Amino acid sequence: MIHRKYNPWQITNDGEREADRHLSLPTNMDGEVVYVLHSLRISSRYHRVQMSGECDFVIFSSLGIMVIEVKGGIMGHGEHGFYRFRGEELTEPVKTPSRRPTKTHMQS
């Protein structure tokens, strides 16, 4: 069961609205209780330039915590990371908000 801790009607971004819609699709999570936060503000006193940011969606379940950053448009993955498509070409690199998990980070 999904417990949204926000009002879906207040989502103004088209991509985030679509992501919220996908949360309602049937899954095979058989009775798993899931809590979802939208537009969670975060701050860091350790970052040199950017003092605050936002997580589009944060999902809590007994399986763990997942943070979802929603990007608009069609995305792709190339040799140097993620890109936004412009027409048929991969052109605009997208800044990765955090490091990808590695085996070291994934170990308990």
Secondary structure by P-SEA (a helix, b strand, c coil): cccccccccccccaaaaaaaaaaaccccccbbbbbbbcbbbbbbccccccccccccbbbbcccbbbbbbbbccccccccccbbbbccccccbbbbccccccccccccc
